[in-house]
């Protein structure tokens, strides 16, 4: 019977992917150069929601990521790497 890796590493990998995605989103928000409260108006969300989603990037909606990508002039896939 083949040996199976323990599932404990998947949580670490998931956390690492979230951190990378959150960093990418924050980087492009800085590149855009508009204040967060104005970005929230474009995204139709509140500032506390934006801050929550930056802490938990898996919670971003595609529509919200599209707004950031459109303002930055990049493809949405660059935010989700």
C-alpha positions as CSV (number, residue, x, y, z in Angstrom):
1,X,0.0,0.0,0.0
2,X,1.4,3.5,-0.9
3,X,2.3,6.0,1.8
4,X,0.1,9.1,2.0
5,X,1.3,12.5,3.1
6,X,-0.5,13.9,6.2
7,X,-3.1,16.6,5.4
8,X,-1.6,19.0,7.9
9,X,0.5,20.8,5.3
10,X,-2.6,21.9,3.2
11,X,-3.5,24.5,5.9
12,X,-0.1,26.0,5.7
13,X,-0.2,26.1,1.9
14,X,-3.6,27.7,2.0
15,X,-2.4,30.4,4.4
16,X,0.6,31.1,2.2
17,X,-1.5,31.4,-0.9
18,X,-3.9,33.9,0.9
19,X,-0.9,35.9,2.1
20,X,0.5,36.1,-1.4
21,X,-2.8,37.1,-2.9
22,X,-3.4,39.7,-0.2
23,X,0.0,41.2,-0.9
24,X,-0.6,41.4,-4.7
25,X,-4.0,43.1,-4.1
26,X,-2.4,45.6,-1.7
27,X,0.5,46.2,-4.0
28,X,-1.8,47.1,-6.9
29,X,-4.0,49.3,-4.6
30,X,-0.7,51.3,-3.8
31,X,0.2,51.4,-7.5
32,X,-3.3,52.8,-8.4
33,X,-2.6,55.6,-5.9
34,X,-6.2,56.4,-4.9
35,X,-7.3,56.5,-1.3
36,X,-9.0,53.4,0.1
37,X,-12.2,55.2,0.8
38,X,-12.4,56.3,-2.8
39,X,-11.6,52.8,-4.0
40,X,-14.4,51.5,-1.8
41,X,-16.8,53.8,-3.6
42,X,-15.7,52.3,-6.9
43,X,-16.2,48.8,-5.5
44,X,-19.5,49.6,-3.8
45,X,-18.3,48.3,-0.4
46,X,-17.5,49.8,2.9
47,X,-14.0,50.6,4.2
48,X,-14.3,47.9,6.9
49,X,-15.3,45.4,4.3
50,X,-12.2,46.2,2.2
51,X,-10.0,45.9,5.3
52,X,-11.6,42.5,6.1
53,X,-11.1,41.2,2.6
54,X,-7.4,42.4,2.6
55,X,-6.9,40.3,5.7
56,X,-8.9,37.4,4.2
57,X,-8.3,37.6,0.4
58,X,-10.2,34.5,-0.4
59,X,-13.4,36.5,0.5
60,X,-12.9,38.9,-2.4
61,X,-15.7,38.8,-5.0
62,X,-14.7,38.7,-8.7
63,X,-16.5,41.9,-9.3
64,X,-14.4,43.7,-6.7
65,X,-11.1,42.3,-8.1
66,X,-12.2,43.4,-11.6
67,X,-12.5,47.0,-10.3
68,X,-9.0,46.9,-8.9
69,X,-7.6,45.3,-12.1
70,X,-9.4,47.8,-14.4
71,X,-8.1,50.8,-12.4
72,X,-4.6,49.3,-12.5
73,X,-4.8,48.4,-16.1
74,X,-3.9,44.7,-15.5
75,X,-5.6,41.4,-16.0
76,X,-7.6,40.0,-13.0
77,X,-5.4,36.8,-13.1
78,X,-2.4,38.9,-11.9
79,X,-4.3,39.5,-8.6
80,X,-5.1,35.9,-8.0
81,X,-1.7,34.4,-8.4
